[in-house]
């Protein structure tokens, strides 16, 4: 009977050790799950950061497009100004031609008088 009691006690100790190991394993599982949750949260923040970076890149590209459009408007304004200058030169030429004709006509009239 005493030997049976000793084996039963040893079995109880083994079962207790087994329970302790299971508890340690459960704690390890909790720590691993917590780590996985932290990694998932970090991954979400990283994804949000990547999305923000992509939005910034799009904004920078749009700013570049608007600057290019403004440059095109600037070129159009320069061409418009050049056209006005050329028209002014033609008007000046026509005025000079008119003055030359008036002088020519006045010259003819003055010779006839």
C-alpha positions, 0 to 999 in steps of 0.5 A: 500500500505504501508503494502504491501511495508513493507511485500515486504521489509521484504521478501527482507530482508528474501531473502537477509538472505537466500542468505547470508546463501547460500553463507556461505554454499558455503564457507563451501563446498569450505572449505570441498572440500579443506580439502578433496583435502588435505586429498587425497594428504596426502593419496597419500604421505602416499601411496608413503611412504608405497611403499618406505618402502616396497621397503626398506623391499625387499632390506633388504630381498635381502641383507639377501639372498646375505649374506646367499649365501656368507655364503654358499660359505664360508662353501663350501670354508671351505669344499674345504680347509678341502678336500685339507688338507685331500689330503695333509695328504694322500700324506704325509702318502704315502710319509712316506710309500715310505720312509719306503719301501726305508729304508726297501729295503736299509736295505735288500740290506745292509744285503746282502752286 
